[in-house]
Amino acid sequence: MSEAILEKNLERKAVNAPNRAYTMERTRNIGIAAHIDAGKTTTTERILFYTGLIHKIGDVDDGNTVTDWMEQERERGITITSAAVTCYWTPRKEEGVAKLFGGIGHRINIIDTPGHVDFTAEVERSMRVLDGAVAVFCGVAGVQPQSETVWRQATKYNVPRIAFINKMDRTGADFDNALNDMRKKLNAYAYPVFLPIGAEDNFQGVVDVVNQKAIIWGRGEVVKEGASYVVTDIPEDLRDKSLTALSELIDAVSNKDDDIAELVIDDKPISPLVLKAAIRRLTCKNEFVPVLCGTAFKKKAVQPLIDCVIDYLPSPLDVPPAEGIEPGTENTVVVEADDSGKFCSLAFKLWTDVYAGKLVFFRVYSGQLRKGDTIYNPRTRRRERVSRLMIIQGSERKDVDHVNAGDIAALVGLRNIQTGDTLCDEDFDVMLEPPTFPEPVISMAVEPKTKADREKLGEGLQRLAEEDPTFRCFHNEETGQLIIAGMGELHLEIIVDRLKREFKVDASTGAPQIAYRETITGAAEGEGKYIRQSGGRGQYGHACVKIARADRGKGIEIVNKIVGGAIPKEYIPAIIDGIQEACKSGVYAGYQVIDISVEIIDGSFHEVDSNELAFKMAGIFALKDAFKKAGPILLEPIMKIEVTTPDEYQGDLLGDINRRRGKIIGIDAKNGQTILNAEAPLAEMFGYATAIRSLSKGRASYSMEPLTFMQVPSSVLNVLLEQAGKKPAARS
């Protein structure tokens, strides 16, 4: 394929609005995602500096970065909430460096996501609306547990990605090891488009494999802080390695791209522009992962990373159009990326701003939205007028008059909206698929200290629950306590801190409680009768159900098997409501019931006394009766743990994990460190951060993420049942 034909094929046919400064072809919506401490926020900060959005580089340790703008983020040095920023970039045009887009300026919308597993919901909802992602890996540690989690999230939403192996200046950095880790642990079809020149203290720059040029920092004309570099010939000692890498790259691309395969078979030369176009095609189809390297902290290879975002990650036109369903039907509706189309967007994040009020972050998939327009929410069937539109730059807000297809922006002042709602034109009735979120695994009691705090507490919890889909708050009817539930100790700690700072609520908290689950081991039938007679019209409800185990993760399945009119159809929904309520409040020890199938098989009714309330109560009694006969068990959340430690502390840490009812899955050695992979109950992992620091004198680190639910051992079960005031049920 000639370059002239290639350029013709790159032409787009989508309709762009005439008032757009940057067309959709020159727009990128990307996320920066990785394991905690791999350098996401530092990388984002350098990108913002070199694109000219900021004029002084902030650092995580100094607490002055753009995307980590919350007080809690700057105090702890971690990202808690995903932050959106918009920047602009014109690719470099040095001689010998070919560009797909001819050095034209581009607009890049970036979302910096958290790395801590407690805030995985932020990654989940960000991935739902992104067109591409930069996966950042530590050059020393390679693929870490949360790296796998964010990679799975990107795969779940079919998000194309490039990989940036960061921290190549750190002691123990190994590019080849990190690359092999990606191929082995992530099953990624990953090949380097850049190679490192040196490593650790000797890391000088990168080899551009496609163009067969070296980019070396610390030389050349200084344009900006840390931006001094030259494009030159590859050092003599790396020429063979770079040619081998180019050959392997071409082979890898030709295995999946017919145009490159044809050139290889015909033994024709492959120009850098043609090879880049092929890599771009495969990356956009999620069939290839270009791999880069550098050190964001030392400001080396950040500019080539931005170039690769432009070169290889898709524009809104390069990904399949969004699809939704027509409300009330199963009809699929295709939403084409087109400025002239009808307006359709997805609200993926809510946030309460101290000054602006409730912000609704949304991604536009088609059409345009202007101030003063009316938008429609298919879930609530309501219309609202748009009074204010914003582009978000971290903690700063920039008002705009309109947004176009492919843009990420924020609305102010919308009511009755939830994360995952579709916002569209009223005559374009469609509901896009919302992001999905994991259930909370840990809870604690919250008690306001004064009557004034009680009033503010309710408002604060309501707002926080609106913002965070993995946060729950509810009253325990048995104890009368107000319970908050989330994804981990740090998650709940941040919630309580935000209550105090943002909502001025002074509250006491109880010890964290585990979100156990109840299920059954067998099958059984149960009967429920609700009969009340106190003079005049009484109440009568009678239902029989059959319950059985369901596959793990299936939740609650309820099927109506009533035949012959034993129970009138109008009372079946009331029975289902009763069954669901009983499952929610628990039967065995007061915890939520999961993974059972329920069949409503029989019952009876009274012509006068039967009503919905009576049958709802009958459903509750029938479920509880059957559940107690079906071999009830309690399940506890199990965590996947990875501990990285110097060899001398391995024995102490192994012993500590065993004491916590943990199970060692594997022990590996990497870069002079021992890596312990284990599984342990969440109930035993409270205070582990303090314990591991004490046992290793602060030299070991760990990461932890939810893995599965497993049956609680009998010794622990008896304690839990005593706390719940229950007796162990007989096994059937």
Order of alpha helices (4+ residues) and beta strands (2+ residues): alpha-beta-alpha-alpha-beta-beta-alpha-beta-alpha-beta-alpha-beta-beta-beta-beta-beta-alpha-alpha-alpha-beta-alpha-beta-beta-beta-beta-beta-beta-beta-beta-beta-beta-beta-beta-beta-beta-alpha-beta-beta-alpha-beta-beta-beta-beta-beta-beta-alpha-beta-beta-alpha-beta-alpha-beta-beta-alpha-beta-alpha
